[in-house]
Amino acid sequence: MKKNKILKRIIAVVLLTIYSGSIFAQAASGSDERVIPIRIAGVTEKTEGTENKKVLSKSNGSGVQENVINFTGFPLKDYNPRPGIEVQEIMDESAKVMAESWVGNTADYAVVGHSQGGLRALAYANVIKQKALSETDPEMKAKYENAYEHLGAVITVSGIDKGIKMLEGGFGVLKSRVMEDVNILYNGLNSVIHNSQIVGILVDIGIFGAGWITDTNLSDKNEVVKLCLSLIPNENIRHYISLGMDEVNPDEMKEIRDMMPYSNFIAENVADIKTITKKVEDGGEWSVEWRFYKLGWFKIPYLTNVYYPHYKVYTEYKEDKLKMDEDIPVAYIVGLNNDMCSLFDDDIAAKEIRDSTVATLKELFDTAEMVHTIKTALLVGLLTNSINYAKDARRASEWVSNLDGEIYELIGSDENDCFIAKESQFYSREAHSKVLTDTSLGYEPFPEYNHGQIDPTENDFVKGKIIELLEKTTVKARTLD
């Protein structure tokens, strides 16, 4: 009994760690900085500020282009969840620094944003305009007007242009989707545990022996998730993901709140989007359960099939207009390498580990299904719930076999860059018609790069594409190597 308890705990941790790690590794590929690397002709000074207000750095030798302002991504590793920091605050500071930096410069410039920087780049085009209109100090007003007048283009690179699709509906919806997967895997593991015939296989693959794992109430799925989160080495990442899974009020993490689809920040600064949330039945499952027929004082037990429907909540939305002026050119560079193993330095080794792990787990679940099916055929399984254990094992086997697909479902699309769904990285021509891309797609696809690899401050090929796109505008850009 003790071995079974330990076994149950270890398998749950191993499997859920693989699952959680795949998701969290995506986010870890984002930039660690909240700065705007900038190289402006005639401007060399840096603006100093607090950790969360610093918006200029990496002047010369940053690898960016002349007359191109680069908005970097979300500072995942250094992010400290607290109520005070929001994207609007970052944008206000960015607009002020940019206005003061561009004084006396007659050249047009482009704003390029990667990841969260893409969202901010689109917002900047509207914020700088609003500052120019509303500023009451004459000197500062003239600076904002000059900066707005010389804005020649906006380009996003794997941008969170419409928000992070996996956060659509908020933390509660994300948690329910994660827990649905957790339940599938957990029930599959239960089917394995309830087969003494399979224990020998588990011993052979060396699953025993991790006594360092602390006691956890595995009947509480939330506790299982927390156990997996505790294995994430970075405290800040662990902290804010834990808050999200605890369905904390989004105002407790305002910067993440602002990156949710259809957030107030997006509605006020980026685009008008009308949404309709719908809930539809999306399949279901049958379960053989005991019921009781009441006959006077007696209850007669009988077996019956019970159907439990699954529901899918999704949002239909109609794009309206971007907030930025229609005459400002825009372009979208979209990352499409959705191979999760590409996130690791040694992607070949990562694939071997993933494939080996998936094969082992699938063998466990398939064996559990076979044994429980045999038990049911011999009738002994009717008294030990083997019918349902067999179904649980089969569902878990299907889930493991489609591991990447299940993670893509969480991200929100099969087409993604290991973090951001393709649909979230660009707006259609109906939302903004002056698109620099000539293709019918309305964006520049980069299937060879994931979210981290496509960073324009490091990727020479992406830098070249930015220069190529800007040749169609008034911005005179060149790479500064």
C-alpha positions in Angstrom: 0.0 0.0 0.0 2.8 2.4 0.9 4.6 1.7 -2.4 1.4 2.4 -4.3 1.0 5.7 -2.5 4.6 6.7 -3.4 4.2 5.5 -6.9 1.0 7.5 -7.4 2.7 10.7 -6.1 5.8 10.2 -8.3 4.0 9.5 -11.5 1.7 12.5 -11.0 4.6 14.8 -10.4 6.7 13.5 -13.3 3.8 13.7 -15.8 2.5 17.1 -14.7 6.0 18.5 -14.6 6.5 17.5 -18.2 3.2 19.1 -19.0 3.7 22.3 -17.0 7.3 22.6 -18.1 6.4 22.6 -21.7 4.1 25.6 -21.1 6.3 27.6 -18.8 9.4 27.0 -21.0 7.5 28.9 -23.8 7.2 31.9 -21.6 10.8 31.7 -20.5 11.9 32.3 -24.0 10.7 35.9 -23.8 13.0 38.8 -23.2 14.2 39.6 -19.7 14.2 43.3 -20.3 11.7 46.1 -20.0 13.8 48.6 -22.0 13.7 50.2 -25.4 17.1 49.7 -27.0 17.6 52.9 -29.1 20.1 54.2 -31.6 19.3 57.7 -32.7 21.6 59.8 -34.7 22.9 62.6 -32.5 21.5 61.1 -29.3 23.8 59.3 -27.0 22.7 60.0 -23.4 20.7 57.5 -21.4 17.7 58.1 -19.2 18.1 56.5 -15.8 15.1 55.5 -13.7 13.7 52.7 -11.5 13.8 49.1 -12.6 10.2 49.4 -14.0 10.6 52.9 -15.6 13.9 52.5 -17.4 13.0 52.9 -21.1 16.3 53.7 -22.8 19.5 51.7 -22.9 21.9 49.9 -25.2 22.7 53.0 -27.3 25.6 52.2 -29.6 26.4 48.6 -30.5 22.9 47.3 -29.6 22.4 45.6 -32.9 19.3 47.7 -33.8 18.9 49.9 -36.8 19.4 53.5 -37.3 16.1 55.5 -36.9 14.4 52.3 -35.5 13.2 52.3 -31.9 13.0 48.8 -30.5 10.4 48.0 -27.8 11.5 44.7 -26.1 9.3 42.0 -24.6 8.0 41.2 -21.2 10.6 40.9 -18.4 9.5 37.4 -17.4 12.4 36.4 -15.2 12.6 39.8 -13.4 8.9 40.4 -13.1 7.7 41.0 -9.6 3.9 40.8 -9.5 2.4 43.7 -7.7 -0.6 46.0 -8.3 1.3 49.2 -9.2 2.9 48.6 -12.6 0.7 48.6 -15.7 1.4 49.0 -19.4 -0.2 52.4 -19.6 2.4 53.7 -17.1 5.2 52.2 -19.2 3.7 53.8 -22.4 3.4 57.2 -20.9 7.0 57.1 -19.8 8.1 55.8 -23.2 6.2 58.5 -25.1 7.9 61.2 -22.9 11.4 59.9 -23.4 10.8 59.5 -27.1 9.5 63.0 -27.4 12.5 64.5 -25.6 14.9 62.3 -27.5 13.7 63.3 -31.0 14.0 67.1 -30.5 16.0 68.6 -33.3 15.9 65.4 -35.4 14.3 65.8 -38.8 14.4 62.2 -39.8 11.4 59.9 -39.7 11.6 56.8 -37.4 9.9 53.5 -37.0 8.8 51.7 -33.9 9.5 48.0 -33.8 8.2 45.8 -31.0 8.8 42.1 -30.1 6.5 40.1 -27.9 4.8 42.5 -25.4 6.8 45.2 -27.2 4.5 44.6 -30.3 1.5 45.5 -28.2 3.2 48.6 -26.9 4.5 49.6 -30.4 0.9 49.7 -31.7 -0.2 51.5 -28.6 2.6 54.0 -28.9 1.3 55.3 -32.3 -2.0 56.3 -30.5 -0.4 57.4 -27.2 2.1 59.8 -28.8 -0.8 61.4 -30.8 -3.0 61.8 -27.7 -0.1 63.3 -25.8 0.4 65.8 -28.7 -3.3 66.7 -28.5 -3.8 66.9 -24.8 -0.4 68.2 -23.4 -0.9 71.7 -21.8 2.7 72.7 -21.4 3.7 74.4 -24.6 7.3 73.2 -24.7 6.4 69.6 -24.0 3.5 69.8 -26.4 5.8 70.8 -29.2 8.1 67.8 -28.4 5.2 65.4 -28.5 4.0 66.9 -31.8 7.4 66.6 -33.3 7.8 63.0 -32.3 4.3 62.2 -33.6 5.0 64.0 -36.9 8.1 61.9 -37.5 6.6 58.5 -36.7 7.0 56.8 -40.1 6.0 53.1 -39.4 5.1 50.5 -36.8 6.3 46.9 -37.1 5.5 44.1 -34.7 7.6 40.9 -34.4 5.8 37.9 -32.8 3.9 40.7 -31.1 1.2 40.2 -28.5 -0.8 42.5 -30.7 -4.3 41.2 -29.6 -3.2 39.9 -26.2 -2.1 36.5 -25.1 -4.8 34.1 -26.4 -4.2 31.5 -23.7 -5.4 34.2 -21.2 -8.6 34.8 -23.1 -11.4 34.9 -20.5 -9.0 35.5 -17.6 -7.3 33.3 -15.1 -10.4 31.3 -14.2 -10.9 30.1 -17.8 -7.2 29.2 -18.1 -7.3 27.3 -14.8 -10.4 25.3 -15.9 -8.7 24.4 -19.2 -5.5 23.3 -17.4 -7.4 21.3 -14.8 -9.4 19.5 -17.5 -6.1 18.2 -18.8 -4.9 17.5 -15.3 -8.0 15.4 -14.6 -7.5 13.4 -17.8 -3.9 12.5 -16.8 -4.7 12.0 -13.2 -7.5 9.6 -13.9 -5.3 7.7 -16.3 -2.7 7.4 -13.6 -5.3 6.1 -11.2 -6.1 3.4 -13.7 -2.5 2.4 -13.7 -2.3 2.4 -9.9 -5.3 0.2 -9.6 -3.6 -2.6 -11.5 -1.2 -4.6 -9.5 -0.1 -6.4 -12.6 1.5 -3.2 -13.9 3.6 -2.5 -10.9 6.3 -4.7 -12.2 6.6 -2.6 -15.4 6.9 0.6 -13.3 9.7 -0.9 -11.3 11.5 -2.0 -14.5 11.5 1.6 -15.8 12.8 2.9 -12.5 9.9 5.0 -11.4 10.4 4.2 -7.7 13.0 5.9 -5.5 12.1 9.6 -5.4 11.5 9.8 -1.6 12.3 13.5 -1.6 8.8 14.4 -2.7 6.8 15.7 0.1 3.3 14.4 1.1 0.6 15.9 -1.0 -3.1 15.4 -0.9 -3.5 14.0 -4.4 -7.2 13.8 -4.2 -7.1 17.6 -4.5 -6.1 18.4 -8.0 -5.1 22.0 -7.0 -2.6 20.5 -4.6 -1.1 18.5 -7.5 -0.8 21.6 -9.6 0.9 23.4 -6.7 3.3 20.6 -6.3 4.3 20.8 -9.9 4.7 24.6 -9.7 7.0 24.2 -6.8 9.5 22.5 -9.1 9.9 25.7 -11.2 13.3 27.1 -10.2 12.5 30.8 -10.7 10.7 32.3 -7.7 9.0 35.2 -9.7 7.7 32.9 -12.4 6.5 30.5 -9.8 4.8 33.3 -7.9 2.8 34.9 -10.6 1.8 31.6 -12.2 0.6 30.4 -8.8 -1.4 33.6 -8.4 -3.0 33.0 -11.8 -3.9 29.4 -11.0 -5.4 30.7 -7.7 -7.6 32.9 -9.8 -6.3 36.1 -8.2 -8.0 39.4 -9.1 -6.2 40.5 -12.4 -5.8 43.9 -10.8 -3.2 42.3 -8.6 -1.0 41.8 -11.7 -1.9 44.8 -13.8 0.7 44.3 -16.5 -0.4 40.8 -17.2 -4.0 42.0 -17.0 -3.3 44.5 -19.7 -1.9 41.7 -22.0 -5.2 39.8 -21.8 -7.3 39.8 -25.0 -9.8 42.6 -25.1 -8.3 44.3 -22.0 -9.1 47.9 -21.3 -5.6 48.9 -22.3 -6.0 47.3 -25.8 -9.5 48.8 -26.2 -8.2 52.3 -25.2 -4.9 52.3 -27.0 -4.7 49.7 -29.7 -8.0 48.7 -31.3 -11.8 48.6 -31.0 -12.9 45.0 -30.9 -16.4 43.8 -30.4 -16.8 40.4 -28.8 -19.4 37.8 -28.2 -18.7 35.0 -25.7 -20.3 31.6 -26.5 -20.6 28.3 -24.7 -21.2 25.2 -26.7 -21.1 21.5 -26.0 -17.8 20.0 -27.2 -18.2 16.2 -26.9 -18.5 14.4 -23.6 -17.9 11.0 -22.0 -19.9 8.1 -20.8 -19.3 6.6 -17.4 -20.7 3.3 -16.0 -21.9 4.0 -12.5 -23.9 2.3 -9.7 -27.4 3.7 -9.1 -30.1 2.5 -6.7 -33.7 1.7 -7.4 -35.8 2.4 -4.3 -38.4 -0.3 -3.6 -40.1 0.6 -0.3 -37.4 0.3 2.4 -35.1 -1.5 0.0 -32.5 -0.1 -2.4 -31.6 -2.3 -5.3 -28.3 -1.5 -6.9 -27.9 -1.6 -10.7 -25.3 -0.4 -13.3 -26.1 2.3 -15.8 -24.4 4.5 -18.3 -24.2 8.2 -17.3 -23.2 10.9 -19.9 -21.1 13.9 -18.8 -21.0 16.6 -21.5 -17.9 18.8 -22.0 -18.4 22.4 -22.8 -16.1 24.8 -24.7 -16.2 28.5 -24.1 -15.0 30.6 -27.0 -15.1 34.2 -28.1 -16.2 35.5 -31.5 -14.9 38.9 -32.3 -15.2 41.4 -35.1 -12.2 43.6 -35.7 -12.9 47.3 -36.0 -10.3 49.9 -36.6 -6.9 50.3 -35.1 -6.5 53.4 -32.9 -3.4 54.5 -34.9 -3.9 56.8 -37.8 -4.7 55.1 -41.1 -1.8 56.8 -43.0 0.9 55.3 -40.7 2.2 52.1 -42.4 2.2 48.9 -40.3 3.7 45.5 -40.8 3.5 42.2 -38.9 6.3 39.7 -38.7 4.8 36.4 -37.4 6.8 33.6 -35.8 5.4 30.2 -36.6 7.9 27.6 -35.3 5.6 25.7 -32.9 8.1 22.9 -32.2 8.3 22.9 -28.4 11.7 21.2 -28.5 13.1 24.2 -30.4 13.0 26.1 -27.1 15.9 24.1 -25.8 19.5 24.6 -26.7 19.9 20.9 -27.6 16.6 20.4 -29.5 17.6 16.9 -30.7 18.2 15.7 -27.1 14.9 17.4 -26.1 13.0 15.5 -28.8 14.6 12.2 -27.7 13.6 12.7 -24.1 10.1 13.8 -25.1 9.5 10.9 -27.4 10.9 8.4 -24.9 8.8 9.8 -22.1 5.6 9.8 -24.3 6.3 6.2 -25.5 6.8 5.0 -21.9 3.7 6.7 -20.6 1.6 5.5 -23.5 2.7 2.0 -22.9 1.7 2.3 -19.2 -1.8 3.6 -20.2 -2.3 1.1 -23.0 -1.3 -1.8 -20.7 -3.7 -0.5 -18.0 -6.6 -0.3 -20.5 -5.9 -3.8 -21.7 -5.8 -5.3 -18.2 -8.9 -3.5 -17.0 -10.7 -4.6 -20.2 -9.8 -8.2 -19.5 -11.0 -7.8 -15.9 -14.3 -6.4 -17.1 -14.8 -9.3 -19.6 -14.2 -11.7 -16.7 -16.8 -9.8 -14.7 -14.5 -9.2 -11.7 -13.9 -5.8 -13.1 -17.6 -4.8 -12.6 -17.0 -4.8 -8.9 -13.7 -2.9 -9.1 -14.7 -0.1 -11.5 -12.5 -1.5 -14.3 -14.9 -0.3 -17.0 -14.2 3.3 -16.1 -10.5 2.7 -15.4 -10.2 1.3 -18.9 -11.8 4.4 -20.4 -9.6 6.7 -18.3 -6.5 4.9 -19.4 -7.5 5.1 -23.1 -8.2 8.8 -22.8 -4.9 9.5 -21.1 -3.1 7.4 -23.8 -4.7 9.6 -26.5 -3.8 12.7 -24.6 -0.1 11.7 -24.2 0.0 10.7 -27.9 -1.1 14.2 -28.8 1.0 16.1 -26.3 2.0 18.9 -28.7 -1.6 19.3 -29.9 -2.9 19.5 -26.3 -0.4 22.3 -25.6 -1.3 24.1 -28.8 -4.9 24.0 -27.7 -3.9 25.7 -24.5 -2.0 28.4 -26.5 -5.1 28.8 -28.6 -4.0 27.7 -32.1 -2.1 25.0 -33.9 -0.2 27.8 -35.6 1.9 29.5 -33.0 5.5 30.4 -32.1 5.5 28.2 -29.0 3.9 31.0 -27.0 1.7 33.3 -29.0 -1.1 32.1 -31.4 -0.7 33.2 -35.0 -4.0 35.0 -34.9 -2.9 37.2 -32.0 0.2 38.4 -33.8 -1.5 40.6 -36.5 -4.6 42.6 -37.4 -6.4 42.3 -40.7 -6.4 44.8 -43.5 -10.0 45.6 -42.5 -8.6 46.9 -39.2 -5.8 48.9 -40.8 -5.4 49.0 -44.6 -1.9 50.5 -45.0 0.0 47.2 -44.5 3.6 47.1 -45.9 3.3 43.4 -46.7 2.4 42.6 -50.3 1.2 39.0 -49.7 -2.5 38.2 -49.4 -1.7 36.9 -45.9 -1.3 40.5 -44.6 1.8 39.5 -42.6 5.3 38.1 -43.1 5.4 34.4 -42.0 8.6 33.1 -40.4 8.0 29.4 -39.9 11.6 28.8 -38.9 11.6 30.9 -35.7 9.9 30.5 -32.4 9.1 33.3 -30.0 12.6 33.7 -28.6 14.5 33.0 -31.8 12.7 35.8 -33.7 13.8 38.6 -31.4 14.8 41.4 -33.9 17.6 42.7 -31.6 19.4 39.4 -32.1 18.2 37.8 -35.3 20.0 39.2 -38.4 17.6 37.7 -40.9 14.7 39.5 -39.1 16.7 42.7 -39.0 17.1 42.4 -42.8 13.4 41.9 -43.3 12.7 45.0 -41.2 15.0 47.0 -43.4 13.3 45.6 -46.5 9.9 46.6 -45.2 11.0 50.1 -44.3 12.3 50.7 -47.8 8.6 51.2 -48.7 8.3 54.0 -46.1 9.9 57.4 -45.4 12.1 55.9 -42.7 15.7 55.7 -43.7 17.1 52.7 -41.8 20.2 50.7 -41.8 21.7 48.0 -39.6 24.2 49.2 -37.1 26.7 46.4 -36.8 
